[in-house]
């Protein structure tokens, strides 16, 4: 064991090492990681006692030759996701402890809950981001393409209990700087205070380093993605089960309130037939149409959306959605009139049918 802090994830049957200092480890059981270490039992006991106590502890090994220091990584709901542990001589000072950010994804409701630490580590500005009720798309890096993101996205689109992921990716933070983030995630069925069982993904992140040459970024895929970018078109990956936005591949769309959802429960009631036809077309290929989205200041704004099927993993499909303002011809074909985003929530895009009803 080095003199770096170890980070162990404690949600499984045995504590597992996920980071040694800034170096990410792939959920190695602590008994395997410290197989022949003379203080293995003392370290295991310290981890267990820390989780039970819910706070950091300091203890001495049986031969009084080493000090074990621990700190908890605790989510805002009180659940402990992991323990940081350091072992050293009694007269040594521990090195600076790496900051670790706990977070959870509610896979049943499609919402994320962060902490200020997880936001900062992930490259977001904690002063400008909310921690509760976040959409999944707010937690994933924008534009940066990482091959291992398919694992995370597949976990959301096809949720199952007992899945684990531990990896690193390179992203651009809110200041435009390149950073490397390590993360671990585990999906669990949990019964909440309301008595409802939900599938929860509990995770931690930390600033990491790449061991050896970086192979995290799909450079060819990123170049292809960038070359296909079009002015005024905003692409995103969506969950085809209920059209939840998952990841922006361009800058977020500015002309409607995408956090209110793109379809689903927030769809315009008179667009149900159009939406049903698009869903049927998507089941076998690509689809496109004009749908009314929630405007920033109330009312509705028509948006042209096209969606193609993308296979993330074997049998796991996402939708690649491209959103833009419709042309006059597309508006006419959809039976809608052009509408700017209403300033006070009074102007709305109305179909010819609605206009005829009112007259």
Buried (B, 14 or more C-beta within 10 A) or exposed (E): BEEBBBBBBBBBEBBBBBBBBBBBBEBBBBBEBBEEBEBBEBBBEBBEBBBEEEEBBEBEBEEEEBBBBBBBBBBBEEBBBBBBBBBBEEEEEBEEBBBBBBBBBBBBEBBBBBBBBBBBBBBBEBEEBEBEEBBBBBBBBBBBBBEBBBBBBBBBBBBEBEBBBBBBBBBBBBEEEEBBBBBBBBBBEBEEEEEEEBBBBBBBBBBBEBEEEBEBBBEEEBEEBEEEEEEEBBBBBBBBEEBBBBBBBBEBBEBBBBEBBBBEEEBBEBBEEBBEEBBEBBEEEEBBBBBBBBBBEBBBBBBBBBBBBBEBBEEBBBBBBBBBBBEEEBBEEBBBBEBEBBEEEEBBBBBEEBEEEEE
